[in-house]
């Protein structure tokens, strides 16, 4: 557990090529995030330095397309 007042960080990225609606992303099997258009996104829940993250597609959009998350997992290391 980090010391009190240790920095926290948010996980985010960029959606490109989204044609439909209804896309829902998750981080670490929770923290659902509905995405309605191309552009930047950021999950609401902050993570501690050194915490693991794993972004997945919970719900595919309504258009005839399949979304995938690239470079979607790892361990967050803040700037030192």
Residue frames as a rotation matrix with the C-alpha (Angstrom) as fourth column:
UNK 1
0.586 0.810 0.000 0.00
0.810 -0.586 0.000 0.00
0.000 0.000 -1.000 0.00
UNK 2
-0.093 -0.655 0.750 1.43
0.550 -0.661 -0.510 3.42
0.830 0.365 0.422 -0.88
UNK 3
-0.734 -0.192 -0.652 2.17
0.666 -0.396 -0.633 5.94
-0.137 -0.898 0.418 1.84
UNK 4
0.298 0.891 -0.342 -0.54
0.762 -0.438 -0.476 8.51
-0.575 -0.119 -0.810 2.59
UNK 5
0.536 0.008 -0.844 -0.66
-0.243 -0.956 -0.163 11.24
-0.809 0.292 -0.511 0.01
UNK 6
-0.530 -0.719 0.449 1.15
0.234 0.385 0.893 9.13
-0.815 0.578 -0.036 -2.61
UNK 7
-0.531 0.317 -0.786 0.28
-0.749 -0.609 0.261 10.26
-0.396 0.727 0.561 -6.15
UNK 8
-0.035 0.591 0.806 -2.46
0.292 0.777 -0.557 8.54
-0.956 0.216 -0.199 -8.08
UNK 9
-0.819 -0.313 -0.480 -2.80
-0.382 -0.327 0.865 8.30
-0.428 0.892 0.148 -11.84
UNK 10
0.328 0.942 0.069 -5.62
-0.457 0.222 -0.861 7.80
-0.827 0.250 0.503 -14.32
UNK 11
-0.612 -0.402 0.681 -5.58
0.339 0.644 0.686 5.36
-0.714 0.651 -0.258 -17.22
UNK 12
0.433 0.754 -0.494 -6.79
-0.222 -0.441 -0.869 6.58
-0.874 0.486 -0.023 -20.59
UNK 13
-0.520 -0.573 0.634 -6.19
0.514 0.383 0.768 6.49
-0.682 0.725 0.096 -24.30
UNK 14
-0.522 0.313 -0.794 -7.65
-0.677 -0.718 0.162 7.39
-0.519 0.622 0.586 -27.65
UNK 15
0.031 0.618 0.785 -10.53
0.387 0.717 -0.580 5.86
-0.921 0.322 -0.217 -29.61
UNK 16
-0.543 -0.195 -0.817 -10.26
-0.632 -0.545 0.551 6.02
-0.552 0.816 0.173 -33.40
UNK 17
-0.878 0.161 -0.451 -12.54
-0.337 0.460 0.821 4.76
0.340 0.873 -0.350 -36.16
UNK 18
-0.748 0.659 0.086 -15.66
0.279 0.429 -0.859 4.38
-0.603 -0.618 -0.504 -34.03
UNK 19
-0.907 0.415 0.070 -18.66
-0.031 -0.232 0.972 4.12
0.420 0.880 0.223 -36.34
UNK 20
-0.037 0.960 -0.276 -21.53
0.402 0.267 0.876 3.15
0.915 -0.078 -0.396 -34.05
UNK 21
-0.025 0.094 0.995 -22.74
-0.805 -0.592 0.036 3.82
0.593 -0.800 0.091 -30.55
UNK 22
0.861 0.507 0.044 -22.79
-0.406 0.634 0.658 1.74
0.306 -0.584 0.752 -27.40
UNK 23
0.128 -0.890 -0.437 -19.05
0.170 0.454 -0.875 1.11
0.977 0.038 0.209 -26.95
UNK 24
0.883 0.070 0.463 -18.23
-0.437 -0.232 0.869 0.43
0.169 -0.970 -0.174 -23.30
UNK 25
0.012 -0.948 -0.317 -14.66
-0.167 0.311 -0.936 0.01
0.986 0.064 -0.155 -22.05
UNK 26
0.977 0.201 -0.067 -13.57
0.026 0.202 0.979 -1.40
0.210 -0.959 0.192 -18.70
UNK 27
-0.025 -0.989 0.148 -10.41
-0.601 -0.103 -0.793 -1.14
0.799 -0.109 -0.592 -16.64
UNK 28
-0.892 -0.423 0.161 -9.55
-0.394 0.552 -0.734 -4.06
0.222 -0.718 -0.659 -14.36
UNK 29
-0.681 0.672 -0.290 -12.96
0.553 0.732 0.397 -5.71
0.479 0.110 -0.871 -14.93
UNK 30
0.143 0.751 -0.645 -14.83
0.922 -0.337 -0.188 -2.64
-0.359 -0.568 -0.741 -13.64
UNK 31
-0.322 -0.259 -0.911 -14.88
0.150 -0.964 0.221 1.14
-0.935 -0.066 0.349 -13.88
UNK 32
0.025 0.423 0.906 -17.16
0.941 0.295 -0.164 1.00
-0.336 0.857 -0.391 -16.95
UNK 33
-0.430 -0.199 -0.881 -16.72
-0.051 -0.968 0.244 3.88
-0.901 0.150 0.406 -19.38
UNK 34
0.481 0.648 0.591 -19.20
0.662 0.174 -0.729 4.56
-0.575 0.741 -0.346 -22.21
UNK 35
-0.602 -0.699 -0.387 -17.49
0.143 -0.571 0.809 6.03
-0.786 0.431 0.444 -25.28
UNK 36
0.397 0.915 0.072 -19.65
0.333 -0.070 -0.940 7.81
-0.856 0.397 -0.332 -27.84
UNK 37
0.993 -0.089 -0.076 -17.13
-0.108 -0.445 -0.889 9.18
0.046 0.891 -0.451 -30.34
UNK 38
0.355 -0.935 0.023 -13.53
0.720 0.257 -0.645 9.18
0.596 0.246 0.764 -31.46
UNK 39
0.396 -0.326 0.858 -11.17
-0.401 -0.902 -0.158 11.04
0.826 -0.281 -0.488 -29.18
UNK 40
-0.675 -0.737 0.044 -9.42
-0.284 0.204 -0.937 10.87
0.681 -0.645 -0.347 -25.85
UNK 41
0.589 0.799 -0.121 -10.86
-0.149 0.254 0.956 9.09
0.795 -0.544 0.269 -22.83
UNK 42
-0.638 -0.724 0.262 -9.87
-0.427 0.049 -0.903 8.60
0.641 -0.688 -0.341 -19.21
UNK 43
-0.074 0.593 -0.802 -11.26
0.557 0.692 0.460 6.21
0.827 -0.413 -0.381 -16.61
UNK 44
0.552 0.429 0.715 -12.76
-0.269 -0.720 0.639 7.77
0.789 -0.545 -0.282 -13.48
UNK 45
0.987 -0.147 -0.062 -10.93
0.117 0.401 0.909 5.59
-0.109 -0.904 0.413 -10.96
UNK 46
0.457 -0.888 0.049 -7.35
-0.817 -0.441 -0.372 6.61
0.352 0.130 -0.927 -10.16
UNK 47
0.818 -0.282 -0.501 -4.63
0.320 0.947 -0.012 4.01
0.478 -0.151 0.865 -9.64
UNK 48
0.777 -0.628 -0.039 -1.68
-0.175 -0.275 0.945 3.97
-0.605 -0.728 -0.324 -7.28
UNK 49
0.232 -0.817 -0.528 1.83
-0.965 -0.123 -0.233 4.11
0.126 0.564 -0.816 -8.70
UNK 50
-0.781 -0.614 0.116 2.85
-0.619 0.785 -0.011 0.53
-0.084 -0.080 -0.993 -9.52
UNK 51
-0.076 0.841 0.535 -0.74
-0.370 0.475 -0.799 -0.71
-0.926 -0.259 0.275 -9.88
UNK 52
-0.834 -0.098 0.543 -1.66
0.392 0.587 0.709 -3.09
-0.388 0.804 -0.451 -12.68
UNK 53
-0.162 0.829 -0.535 -4.22
-0.622 -0.507 -0.597 -2.05
-0.766 0.236 0.598 -15.28
UNK 54
-0.840 -0.030 0.542 -6.10
0.344 0.743 0.574 -3.97
-0.420 0.669 -0.613 -17.95
UNK 55
-0.372 0.697 -0.613 -8.38
-0.673 -0.657 -0.339 -2.24
-0.639 0.286 0.714 -20.43
UNK 56
-0.822 0.203 0.532 -10.94
0.433 0.830 0.352 -4.39
-0.369 0.520 -0.770 -22.25
UNK 57
-0.718 0.690 -0.093 -13.98
-0.550 -0.479 0.684 -3.89
0.427 0.542 0.723 -24.46
UNK 58
-0.761 0.524 0.382 -17.04
-0.120 0.466 -0.877 -4.77
-0.637 -0.713 -0.292 -22.39
UNK 59
0.290 0.916 0.277 -19.67
0.377 0.157 -0.913 -3.92
-0.880 0.369 -0.300 -25.03
UNK 60
-0.671 -0.485 0.560 -19.11
0.675 -0.089 0.732 -3.66
-0.306 0.870 0.387 -28.77
UNK 61
-0.688 0.424 -0.588 -20.69
-0.425 -0.893 -0.148 -0.74
-0.588 0.148 0.795 -30.67
UNK 62
0.208 0.924 0.320 -23.93
-0.099 0.345 -0.933 -1.16
-0.973 0.163 0.164 -32.60
UNK 63
0.418 -0.118 -0.901 -22.29
-0.894 -0.228 -0.386 -0.68
-0.160 0.967 -0.201 -36.02
UNK 64
0.996 -0.089 0.005 -20.99
0.087 0.961 -0.262 -3.72
0.019 0.261 0.965 -37.85
UNK 65
0.243 -0.963 0.112 -17.50
-0.440 -0.213 -0.873 -3.41
0.865 0.163 -0.475 -36.47
UNK 66
0.737 -0.130 -0.663 -15.36
0.582 0.622 0.524 -5.07
0.344 -0.772 0.534 -33.81
UNK 67
0.618 -0.518 0.591 -13.33
-0.565 -0.816 -0.123 -2.95
0.546 -0.258 -0.797 -31.42
UNK 68
0.529 -0.545 -0.651 -10.12
0.697 0.717 -0.033 -4.10
0.484 -0.436 0.759 -29.76
UNK 69
0.954 -0.299 0.033 -7.95
-0.250 -0.727 0.639 -2.52
-0.168 -0.618 -0.768 -27.10
UNK 70
0.554 -0.831 -0.052 -4.28
0.384 0.311 -0.869 -2.17
0.739 0.462 0.491 -28.06
UNK 71
-0.546 -0.832 0.099 -1.46
0.178 -0.231 -0.956 -1.82
0.818 -0.505 0.275 -25.53
UNK 72
0.178 0.892 0.416 -4.19
-0.362 -0.334 0.871 -2.32
0.915 -0.306 0.263 -22.98
UNK 73
0.954 0.150 -0.259 -2.46
0.175 0.422 0.889 -3.86
0.243 -0.894 0.377 -19.99
UNK 74
-0.005 -0.998 0.066 0.59
0.287 -0.065 -0.956 -3.35
0.958 0.014 0.286 -17.85
UNK 75
0.228 -0.032 -0.973 1.83
0.970 -0.074 0.230 -1.82
-0.079 -0.997 0.014 -14.64
UNK 76
0.802 0.125 0.583 1.59
0.248 -0.959 -0.136 1.93
0.543 0.254 -0.801 -14.20
UNK 77
-0.016 -0.839 -0.543 4.87
0.989 -0.094 0.117 3.61
-0.149 -0.535 0.831 -13.32
UNK 78
0.915 0.372 -0.155 4.60
0.363 -0.928 -0.078 7.31
-0.173 0.016 -0.985 -12.61
UNK 79
0.484 -0.762 0.430 7.32
0.109 -0.435 -0.894 9.76
0.868 0.480 -0.128 -13.47
UNK 80
0.694 -0.329 -0.640 10.11
0.713 0.197 0.673 9.76
-0.095 -0.924 0.371 -10.97
